[in-house]
Amino acid sequence: MALYGKYCDGMYVIAHRYLKDTAAAEDAMQEAFIKAFKKLSQFKGDVTFGAWLKRIVINTCLDSIKSKKLELQSLDEEVFTIVEDEINWSVADETMVSEVLAAIDELPDNYKTTVKLFLLEGYDHQEISEILQISENASRTYLHRGKTKLKEKLKHLRYGTGY
């Protein structure tokens, strides 16, 4: 119960980022805790318990999304390009975090999930490719296209690229 008490609020916030519905987020969080407790012997300590649990919560949320037939839009691997240059992103001081999060939620599912995993959760392209079962090039392409669409959506908020 001590582990649950320590991590439940933070894991709920993560689950709610993906599922938006309070009940669905609570269910996913509970399911993730059950999975974690059942697999506690597999926790090696190479990352913090919180990071390990967070990954389980995210995977549980993604499984829930997939089971509801909200499949990620697939793209033909041939259309992917390797994105080398990351755009220099800056947000005007008066831009609210809630406005950015709302704009992310308006992205197409494949871009939205990749942008959340990269920008909000801090996963790299290798980790994202494993979580979403896509190539690293697909992850880079989704992120690049997602950021481009995000920039367009936030233009009215004086969201700039640092030019």
N, C-alpha and C positions, 0 to 999 in steps of 0.2 A: 504494500500500500504506500510505502514511503516513496518508491520510484514513481508510482502513479501520481501521487500528490505533487511531486516535484516537477513532472513533465507534462501533466495533462493539459494545462492551459496553453502552453506553447505549441503542443502538438495539435490542439484544436484549431488554433489560429492558422497553422499550416494546412490542415485538412480543409478549413473553410475557404482558403485561397483558391483551392482547386474545385470544390464541390458547390460552393455558394449557399446551398441549402443547409440550414442549421442541423436538422435531423440527420441528413446524409453525412455531414461532417462529423457529428457526434458518433454515428455508427461506424464510420471509417476509422476514427480515432480509437474507438473501443476494440474494433477488429484488429487494428495494428498492435495494440497493447497485448491482446491475446496471442497474436503471432509471435511477438517479441518474447513474452514469458515462456511460450512453448519452445522457442529456439534460443533461449538464454545460454544454453551450453555452447552455441555456435558463436557467441560474442567473444572475440579474441582480445579485445582491448587495444587494437591497433588504431582505433579512433575513439572518441569519447562515446559514452553510452547514449548521450543526447543525439549525436550525429548519426549513430547506428539506428536509433529509434526513428529519427526524422526520415531516413531513407525508407524504412518500413512503412511509415505513414504515407509518404509520397507514393510509393509503389501501390499501396492499398487504394489510395484515391484514384490513381490511374487505372487500376483494375476495375474499380467501380464505374468510372467513366466509360471504359471499353465495354463493360457488361451491359451498359444502357444503350449500346449501339451508337455512341457518339464517337465513332472511330476517327482516328486522325486521318486527315486527307493525305493520300499517298501521292507521291510525285515520282515520275520516271527518273531513275538514277542518272540518265544521260543529260538531264537538264540542270543538274547540280554543277555549280562552279565553286572552286575553292576561293574563299573570301580571305584575303590576306590582311587588308587594311581595315581595322575597326574604325568606325566613325567616332570622332571626338564628341562625346555627348555632354551637354550641360543643360541644366534646367534653371529657368529664371527663379529667383528667390521666392517670388510670390506664388509659384506653382505648388499646389498642394499634392502631397503623396497620394491622397485619395483620388485626385484627378488622374494621376499617372496610372494608378491601379485600375481605375475604371476604364481608361483607354486600353490598357493591356487586355482587359476582359472582353473588349469589343473585337479583338483580333480573331482571325480564323483559328480554329482549334489547334492545328499543327504549329502555327507560329506562337500562339498564346502559351501553350505548354512549354515549348522550348525557351521562350523569353522568360517565363517564370522560373524554370529550372536554372537557367544561366544567371539572370540578373537578381532574382530574389533569393534563390537557394544556394547559389554559388557553385553549382556543378560545372565541370569542364565538358568539352565536347565528347570526350571518350566516355565519361560517365553518363551523359545524356543519351549517347548512342546505345549504351547498354540498357538503360532504363526504358527507352522508347522502342528499342529493337529496330533502330535505323542506322545508317552509316554515319560516320563522323562528318563526311561532306554534307549529308542531309541536315545534320544538326547545325552546321555552320551556315548553310543556305537558309534554313528556317529562321535562324537567329537574325541573319542579315536582312532578310525580307521582312521579318517581324519588326525589327528596329526601324526600318524604312517606313513601314505602314504606321508605326507608333509615332514617328516624327511628324508624318502628315496629319495624324489625328490631333496632335498636340500643338500644331502650328499656331492655332488661335490663342494658345497660352504663352506665346512668345518662347516656345521651346526651340532652342537653336543648336547649331552644330559647332559653335565656337569659331566661326569665321571672323 
